[in-house]
Amino acid sequence: MTIHEEKNIKLIKKYRLGYDYLFLPSESFNYKDDFIGSMSVNVIFKVFDGEGNEKLFESEELNDQKLYFGNDNSCYLTNLIRCSFDRENIIHFEPNIQLIQKSGYTLQWEIDFYTKDLDEGILEPKLISRDEFMDIMKNNIDLFDNRDNYPAQSTSYFTQEQKI
């Protein structure tokens, strides 16, 4: 194989998908030295087939993809799990049991990281700890108890490449 031929080989990447769940306050607010416009939890998903084997997404680029299942049905992973604000627990995840059962897959999810989104004319995400996330949310609970967060919006995806 020549060097030119090697450059034309496309490598398929295998990865998990994750999505943000964005919590919008009714207005931006000050917290310590920050002016916060929103808060996010970023959730990574693991999808398993009927035999318990993990289904990884595959493509040359780390792209967002739908999950395909029987009779040309498909959905994004965010259609399988709703994330909402909860006054008692701050975050509430609710699986779409009917759609999950229809897909034939089982699903696991976990929060991968948290951000506070600084309002600097545009929102600039800044990584924070779970403790800081919870402190900000609990101390501004009334600002987050609004219809924009029932459910929270998902505005972006991220990937976690798996070396196999």
Secondary structure by P-SEA (a helix, b strand, c coil): ccaaaaaabbbbbbbbbbbbbbbbccbbbbcccccccbbbbbbbbbbbccccbbbbbbcccbbbbbbbccccccccccccbbbbbbccccbbbbbaaaaaaaacbbbbbbbcbbbbbbccccbbbbbbcaaaaaaaaaaacccccccccccccccbbbbbbbcc
